[in-house]
Amino acid sequence: MQPLAEDTPPEIERIIIEGYRRMSAAEKLAIMDDLIKSAHLLALSEIRRQHPHASEREWQLRAAARRIEPELMRKAFGWDPDVKGY
């Protein structure tokens, strides 16, 4: 099997994989949910830094534009990422 990460020793990787195998689906989903929330908060932090005077709505739209297709952003929210940015 090919290593998951080049900077992780094989023995540590085996321990990590075994830990994931012991987890229930619900536990794995909870981890994924936490990772998704963390990524969203990180994106919002960067957006707020870049646009400190924008409204909360604009921050959320810019964050959404990073995950949603531009055409859907235009139709659903009236936000054109090509014009207003991400």
N, CA, C and O atoms as a MOPAC input file, in Angstrom:
PM7 MOZYME 1SCF
protein

 N      0.84400 1    -1.18400 1     0.00000 1
 C      0.00000 1     0.00000 1     0.00000 1
 C      0.88600 1     1.24300 1     0.00000 1
 O      1.90500 1     1.29100 1     0.68900 1
 N      0.49500 1     2.22500 1    -0.76300 1
 C      1.24700 1     3.48400 1    -0.84100 1
 C      0.97900 1     4.31700 1     0.41600 1
 O     -0.15400 1     4.35500 1     0.89500 1
 N      1.99700 1     4.97700 1     0.95200 1
 C      1.80000 1     5.79300 1     2.15800 1
 C      0.79800 1     6.92100 1     1.91900 1
 O      0.70500 1     7.46500 1     0.81800 1
 N      0.04700 1     7.26200 1     2.97400 1
 C     -0.90200 1     8.37100 1     2.89100 1
 C     -0.18100 1     9.71100 1     2.89400 1
 O     -0.60700 1    10.65900 1     2.23500 1
 N      0.90900 1     9.77600 1     3.63900 1
 C      1.68200 1    11.01800 1     3.72500 1
 C      3.16800 1    10.66200 1     3.76300 1
 O      3.57300 1     9.71600 1     4.43800 1
 N      3.95400 1    11.41400 1     3.04600 1
 C      5.39300 1    11.13500 1     2.98300 1
 C      6.13000 1    11.48700 1     4.27000 1
 O      7.22800 1    10.98800 1     4.51400 1
 N      5.52700 1    12.35000 1     5.09900 1
 C      6.21700 1    12.79700 1     6.30800 1
 C      5.80500 1    12.01300 1     7.55600 1
 O      6.16700 1    12.38900 1     8.67000 1
 N      5.05000 1    10.92400 1     7.37500 1
 C      4.59500 1    10.12600 1     8.50700 1
 C      5.25900 1     8.75200 1     8.46800 1
 O      5.18000 1     8.05200 1     7.45800 1
 N      5.91000 1     8.36500 1     9.55700 1
 C      6.53300 1     7.04000 1     9.59400 1
 C      5.47900 1     5.93900 1     9.39700 1
 O      4.34500 1     6.08400 1     9.85500 1
 N      5.84000 1     4.84900 1     8.72600 1
 C      4.88000 1     3.77200 1     8.45400 1
 C      4.19000 1     3.22400 1     9.70400 1
 O      2.99700 1     2.92500 1     9.66600 1
 N      4.92100 1     3.08900 1    10.80400 1
 C      4.30900 1     2.55400 1    12.02600 1
 C      3.22000 1     3.49100 1    12.55000 1
 O      2.16200 1     3.03100 1    12.97800 1
 N      3.47000 1     4.78000 1    12.52000 1
 C      2.46700 1     5.75400 1    12.96400 1
 C      1.25900 1     5.71100 1    12.03500 1
 O      0.11700 1     5.76900 1    12.49200 1
 N      1.50800 1     5.60900 1    10.74900 1
 C      0.40800 1     5.52800 1     9.78400 1
 C     -0.45700 1     4.29600 1    10.04900 1
 O     -1.68300 1     4.37500 1     9.97100 1
 N      0.16800 1     3.16000 1    10.36300 1
 C     -0.59300 1     1.94200 1    10.68300 1
 C     -1.47700 1     2.16000 1    11.90600 1
 O     -2.62100 1     1.70500 1    11.93700 1
 N     -0.95200 1     2.85000 1    12.90800 1
 C     -1.73000 1     3.13300 1    14.12100 1
 C     -2.93300 1     4.01400 1    13.77700 1
 O     -4.04100 1     3.76900 1    14.25400 1
 N     -2.71400 1     5.02400 1    12.96000 1
 C     -3.79900 1     5.92800 1    12.56500 1
 C     -4.87600 1     5.16200 1    11.79000 1
 O     -6.06500 1     5.29300 1    12.08000 1
 N     -4.45800 1     4.37200 1    10.81700 1
 C     -5.41800 1     3.61000 1    10.01000 1
 C     -6.21100 1     2.64200 1    10.88400 1
 O     -7.42500 1     2.51500 1    10.72600 1
 N     -5.53800 1     1.96900 1    11.79200 1
 C     -6.23500 1     1.04400 1    12.68700 1
 C     -7.25200 1     1.79300 1    13.55300 1
 O     -8.35000 1     1.29600 1    13.80300 1
 N     -6.88200 1     2.97200 1    14.00100 1
 C     -7.82500 1     3.78100 1    14.77600 1
 C     -9.06900 1     4.12700 1    13.97500 1
 O    -10.18400 1     4.05500 1    14.49200 1
 N     -8.88500 1     4.49800 1    12.72700 1
 C    -10.04000 1     4.79400 1    11.86700 1
 C    -10.88400 1     3.54600 1    11.62800 1
 O    -12.11100 1     3.63500 1    11.57400 1
 N    -10.26000 1     2.40600 1    11.48600 1
 C    -11.00900 1     1.16100 1    11.26800 1
 C    -11.87000 1     0.79800 1    12.47200 1
 O    -12.93200 1     0.19500 1    12.31700 1
 N    -11.42100 1     1.16000 1    13.66300 1
 C    -12.18800 1     0.86600 1    14.88000 1
 C    -13.34700 1     1.83200 1    15.08500 1
 O    -14.27000 1     1.53700 1    15.84400 1
 N    -13.31200 1     2.98100 1    14.41900 1
 C    -14.36700 1     3.98200 1    14.59600 1
 C    -15.65800 1     3.56300 1    13.90400 1
 O    -15.65300 1     2.89600 1    12.87000 1
 N    -16.75000 1     3.97600 1    14.50900 1
 C    -18.05300 1     3.76800 1    13.86600 1
 C    -18.22100 1     4.79500 1    12.74800 1
 O    -17.47700 1     5.77200 1    12.66300 1
 N    -19.19900 1     4.55500 1    11.90600 1
 C    -19.48900 1     5.51500 1    10.83400 1
 C    -19.85500 1     6.87000 1    11.42900 1
 O    -19.46400 1     7.91100 1    10.90000 1
 N    -20.60000 1     6.86000 1    12.52000 1
 C    -21.00000 1     8.11800 1    13.16100 1
 C    -19.78200 1     8.89300 1    13.66300 1
 O    -19.73500 1    10.11700 1    13.54300 1
 N    -18.81000 1     8.19600 1    14.21500 1
 C    -17.59100 1     8.85900 1    14.68900 1
 C    -16.81100 1     9.46100 1    13.52500 1
 O    -16.30200 1    10.57800 1    13.62400 1
 N    -16.71800 1     8.71900 1    12.42400 1
 C    -16.02300 1     9.23800 1    11.24300 1
 C    -16.74200 1    10.46100 1    10.68400 1
 O    -16.10400 1    11.44100 1    10.29900 1
 N    -18.07600 1    10.40100 1    10.64100 1
 C    -18.84600 1    11.55100 1    10.15300 1
 C    -18.66300 1    12.76600 1    11.05900 1
 O    -18.60000 1    13.89500 1    10.57300 1
 N    -18.57900 1    12.54600 1    12.36300 1
 C    -18.36900 1    13.65900 1    13.29600 1
 C    -17.01800 1    14.32200 1    13.03900 1
 O    -16.90800 1    15.54700 1    13.09200 1
 N    -16.00300 1    13.52700 1    12.76400 1
 C    -14.68300 1    14.08100 1    12.44800 1
 C    -14.75700 1    14.89600 1    11.16600 1
 O    -14.22900 1    16.00600 1    11.10300 1
 N    -15.41000 1    14.35100 1    10.14600 1
 C    -15.54800 1    15.07200 1     8.87200 1
 C    -16.31500 1    16.37600 1     9.07000 1
 O    -15.95700 1    17.40600 1     8.49800 1
 N    -17.36800 1    16.33000 1     9.87800 1
 C    -18.14800 1    17.53800 1    10.15400 1
 C    -17.27000 1    18.59600 1    10.81100 1
 O    -17.32600 1    19.76900 1    10.44200 1
 N    -16.46800 1    18.19000 1    11.77300 1
 C    -15.55500 1    19.13000 1    12.43600 1
 C    -14.53700 1    19.71300 1    11.45200 1
 O    -14.23100 1    20.90400 1    11.50700 1
 N    -14.01800 1    18.87900 1    10.56000 1
 C    -13.05200 1    19.36300 1     9.56400 1
 C    -13.69300 1    20.36500 1     8.60900 1
 O    -13.08200 1    21.37800 1     8.27000 1
 N    -14.91300 1    20.08700 1     8.17700 1
 C    -15.62300 1    20.99800 1     7.27700 1
 C    -15.88300 1    22.33100 1     7.97200 1
 O    -15.67800 1    23.39200 1     7.38200 1
 N    -16.33400 1    22.27700 1     9.22500 1
 C    -16.57700 1    23.51300 1     9.97800 1
 C    -15.28300 1    24.30000 1    10.16900 1
 O    -15.27800 1    25.52500 1    10.05300 1
 N    -14.20000 1    23.60600 1    10.45700 1
 C    -12.91100 1    24.28200 1    10.63200 1
 C    -12.45700 1    24.94700 1     9.34100 1
 O    -11.95500 1    26.07100 1     9.36300 1
 N    -12.63000 1    24.26200 1     8.22000 1
 C    -12.25500 1    24.84100 1     6.92400 1
 C    -13.09200 1    26.07700 1     6.62200 1
 O    -12.57600 1    27.06600 1     6.10200 1
 N    -14.38300 1    26.02400 1     6.94700 1
 C    -15.25800 1    27.17700 1     6.72200 1
 C    -14.81900 1    28.35700 1     7.59100 1
 O    -14.75000 1    29.48900 1     7.11300 1
 N    -14.52400 1    28.09700 1     8.85600 1
 C    -14.08200 1    29.17300 1     9.75000 1
 C    -12.75000 1    29.76100 1     9.29800 1
 O    -12.53800 1    30.96900 1     9.40300 1
 N    -11.86200 1    28.92500 1     8.80200 1
 C    -10.58200 1    29.40500 1     8.28300 1
 C    -10.80400 1    30.29500 1     7.06200 1
 O    -10.17500 1    31.34600 1     6.93600 1
 N    -11.69400 1    29.87700 1     6.16600 1
 C    -12.00800 1    30.68700 1     4.98500 1
 C    -12.62800 1    32.01400 1     5.40000 1
 O    -12.26300 1    33.06100 1     4.86600 1
 N    -13.56200 1    31.98200 1     6.34800 1
 C    -14.18300 1    33.22500 1     6.81900 1
 C    -13.15700 1    34.16300 1     7.44300 1
 O    -13.22200 1    35.37800 1     7.25400 1
 N    -12.22400 1    33.60300 1     8.17600 1
 C    -11.18000 1    34.42100 1     8.79200 1
 C    -10.37200 1    35.16300 1     7.73200 1
 O    -10.09700 1    36.35400 1     7.87600 1
 N     -9.99500 1    34.46000 1     6.67000 1
 C     -9.24300 1    35.08300 1     5.57700 1
 C    -10.09000 1    36.12700 1     4.85700 1
 O     -9.59000 1    37.19900 1     4.51400 1
 N    -11.35900 1    35.82700 1     4.62600 1
 C    -12.25700 1    36.77900 1     3.95900 1
 C    -12.41800 1    38.03700 1     4.80600 1
 O    -12.38000 1    39.14700 1     4.27600 1
 N    -12.59500 1    37.87700 1     6.10800 1
 C    -12.74000 1    39.04200 1     6.99700 1
 C    -11.46800 1    39.88200 1     7.01200 1
 O    -11.52400 1    41.10900 1     7.09300 1
 N    -10.32400 1    39.21400 1     6.93200 1
 C     -9.06100 1    39.95300 1     6.89400 1
 C     -8.95500 1    40.75700 1     5.60600 1
 O     -8.51000 1    41.90500 1     5.62100 1
 N     -9.36100 1    40.15800 1     4.49700 1
 C     -9.26800 1    40.82700 1     3.19800 1
 C    -10.32700 1    41.91100 1     3.01100 1
 O    -10.10700 1    42.87800 1     2.28200 1
 N    -11.48100 1    41.74700 1     3.67300 1
 C    -12.60800 1    42.67900 1     3.49800 1
 C    -13.14100 1    43.10000 1     4.87300 1
 O    -14.26900 1    42.75700 1     5.22600 1
 N    -12.34700 1    43.83200 1     5.64400 1
 C    -12.72500 1    44.14200 1     7.02600 1
 C    -13.98400 1    44.99700 1     7.17000 1
 O    -14.61700 1    44.97000 1     8.22500 1
 N    -14.35900 1    45.74400 1     6.15200 1
 C    -15.51400 1    46.63400 1     6.26800 1
 C    -16.77400 1    46.05200 1     5.63900 1
 O    -17.80300 1    46.72500 1     5.58400 1
 N    -16.70800 1    44.82600 1     5.17100 1
 C    -17.87300 1    44.18300 1     4.55800 1
 C    -18.86100 1    43.75200 1     5.64000 1
 O    -18.50700 1    43.61700 1     6.81100 1
 N    -20.09600 1    43.54300 1     5.22300 1
 C    -21.13600 1    43.07000 1     6.14600 1
 C    -20.98800 1    41.56300 1     6.37300 1
 O    -20.28800 1    40.87100 1     5.63400 1
 N    -21.66000 1    41.08000 1     7.40500 1
 C    -21.66200 1    39.63900 1     7.68000 1
 C    -22.21600 1    38.87800 1     6.47300 1
 O    -21.69900 1    37.82200 1     6.11100 1
 N    -23.26600 1    39.41800 1     5.85500 1
 C    -23.85700 1    38.77100 1     4.67400 1
 C    -22.82000 1    38.66100 1     3.54600 1
 O    -22.70500 1    37.61500 1     2.90700 1
 N    -22.08100 1    39.72200 1     3.30900 1
 C    -21.07300 1    39.67900 1     2.24900 1
 C    -19.99300 1    38.65300 1     2.57200 1
 O    -19.54400 1    37.92300 1     1.68800 1
 N    -19.57500 1    38.59300 1     3.83300 1
 C    -18.57300 1    37.59800 1     4.21500 1
 C    -19.08400 1    36.18600 1     3.91800 1
 O    -18.35700 1    35.35200 1     3.37800 1
 N    -20.35800 1    35.92800 1     4.28200 1
 C    -20.93600 1    34.60600 1     4.05900 1
 C    -21.06400 1    34.29400 1     2.56900 1
 O    -20.81400 1    33.16700 1     2.14000 1
 N    -21.45600 1    35.30700 1     1.77700 1
 C    -21.56800 1    35.10100 1     0.32900 1
 C    -20.20800 1    34.80500 1    -0.29800 1
 O    -20.08800 1    33.94100 1    -1.16600 1
 N    -19.20200 1    35.52100 1     0.14400 1
 C    -17.85700 1    35.26200 1    -0.38300 1
 C    -17.39400 1    33.85200 1    -0.01200 1
 O    -16.76000 1    33.17100 1    -0.81700 1
 N    -17.70900 1    33.42100 1     1.19800 1
 C    -17.34600 1    32.06200 1     1.61500 1
 C    -18.12000 1    31.03200 1     0.79600 1
 O    -17.55400 1    30.03400 1     0.34900 1
 N    -19.39900 1    31.27500 1     0.60300 1
 C    -20.22000 1    30.34800 1    -0.18700 1
 C    -19.71600 1    30.26200 1    -1.62000 1
 O    -19.73100 1    29.19000 1    -2.22400 1
 N    -19.27300 1    31.38500 1    -2.16000 1
 C    -18.79400 1    31.41500 1    -3.54600 1
 C    -17.55200 1    30.55200 1    -3.74300 1
 O    -17.22400 1    30.18300 1    -4.87000 1
 N    -16.86900 1    30.23100 1    -2.66100 1
 C    -15.69900 1    29.34700 1    -2.76300 1
 C    -16.11100 1    27.88000 1    -2.90300 1
 O    -15.31200 1    27.04000 1    -3.31800 1
 N    -17.37500 1    27.57800 1    -2.54900 1
 C    -17.83400 1    26.18500 1    -2.57800 1
 C    -18.91400 1    25.92300 1    -3.62300 1
 O    -19.11900 1    24.77900 1    -4.03100 1
 N    -19.59600 1    26.96400 1    -4.05300 1
 C    -20.74900 1    26.81700 1    -4.94700 1
 C    -20.39400 1    27.33700 1    -6.33200 1
 O    -19.70600 1    28.34900 1    -6.46900 1
 N    -20.86700 1    26.64000 1    -7.34900 1
 C    -20.62400 1    27.04000 1    -8.74000 1
 C    -21.06900 1    28.48300 1    -8.97500 1
 O    -22.10400 1    28.89800 1    -8.45500 1
 N    -20.30300 1    29.25200 1    -9.74900 1
 C    -20.64500 1    30.65700 1   -10.00500 1
 C    -22.06000 1    30.86100 1   -10.54700 1
 O    -22.74400 1    31.80000 1   -10.14000 1
 N    -22.50300 1    30.00400 1   -11.45000 1
 C    -23.84500 1    30.16300 1   -12.02300 1
 C    -24.92000 1    30.02700 1   -10.95200 1
 O    -25.89000 1    30.78500 1   -10.95000 1
 N    -24.76200 1    29.08200 1   -10.05300 1
 C    -25.71900 1    28.91300 1    -8.95900 1
 C    -25.65300 1    30.09400 1    -7.99400 1
 O    -26.68800 1    30.53000 1    -7.48800 1
 N    -24.46900 1    30.61200 1    -7.73200 1
 C    -24.34400 1    31.80100 1    -6.87300 1
 C    -25.11100 1    32.97600 1    -7.47100 1
 O    -25.78600 1    33.71500 1    -6.75400 1
 N    -25.00300 1    33.14200 1    -8.77800 1
 C    -25.71600 1    34.24100 1    -9.44300 1
 C    -27.22200 1    34.04600 1    -9.34700 1
 O    -27.95200 1    34.97900 1    -9.01300 1
 N    -27.68800 1    32.83100 1    -9.64200 1
 C    -29.13200 1    32.56500 1    -9.65600 1
 C    -29.74200 1    32.57400 1    -8.25800 1
 O    -30.79200 1    33.17800 1    -8.03900 1
 N    -29.09900 1    31.91800 1    -7.33100 1
 C    -29.66600 1    31.74700 1    -5.99200 1
 C    -29.49700 1    32.96300 1    -5.09400 1
 O    -30.37200 1    33.26600 1    -4.28400 1
 N    -28.36400 1    33.66700 1    -5.23500 1
 C    -28.05100 1    34.73400 1    -4.28700 1
 C    -27.82900 1    36.09500 1    -4.92800 1
 O    -27.64500 1    37.09000 1    -4.22700 1
 N    -27.84400 1    36.14500 1    -6.26200 1
 C    -27.56600 1    37.41400 1    -6.92700 1
 C    -26.13100 1    37.86800 1    -6.72600 1
 O    -25.83200 1    39.05800 1    -6.81600 1
 N    -25.25300 1    36.93100 1    -6.45700 1
 C    -23.83900 1    37.22700 1    -6.20100 1
 C    -23.01800 1    36.66500 1    -7.35700 1
 O    -23.00200 1    35.45600 1    -7.58800 1
 N    -22.34600 1    37.53800 1    -8.07000 1
 C    -21.52900 1    37.09900 1    -9.20000 1
 C    -20.06700 1    37.08800 1    -8.77300 1
 O    -19.44100 1    38.14500 1    -8.69500 1
 N    -19.51500 1    35.91200 1    -8.49600 1
 C    -18.12000 1    35.82700 1    -8.05500 1
 C    -17.13500 1    36.39500 1    -9.06800 1
 O    -16.06000 1    36.86800 1    -8.69700 1
 N    -17.50100 1    36.35000 1   -10.35200 1
 C    -16.61300 1    36.89000 1   -11.38200 1
 C    -16.52700 1    38.41000 1   -11.31300 1
 O    -15.54500 1    38.99900 1   -11.76700 1
 N    -17.54800 1    39.04300 1   -10.74900 1
 C    -17.57900 1    40.50500 1   -10.63100 1
 C    -17.20700 1    40.94600 1    -9.21200 1
 O    -16.36700 1    41.82700 1    -9.02500 1
 N    -17.84500 1    40.32200 1    -8.21500 1
 C    -17.68200 1    40.75200 1    -6.82200 1
 C    -16.57300 1    40.01800 1    -6.08200 1
 O    -16.09900 1    40.48200 1    -5.04400 1
 N    -16.16500 1    38.89000 1    -6.60800 1
 C    -15.07300 1    38.15200 1    -5.98800 1
 C    -15.52800 1    37.06000 1    -5.05100 1
 O    -16.71800 1    36.79800 1    -4.87400 1
 N    -14.51100 1    36.42400 1    -4.45000 1
 C    -14.74900 1    35.29100 1    -3.55800 1
 C    -14.49700 1    35.68200 1    -2.13400 1
 O    -14.64500 1    34.85800 1    -1.23200 1

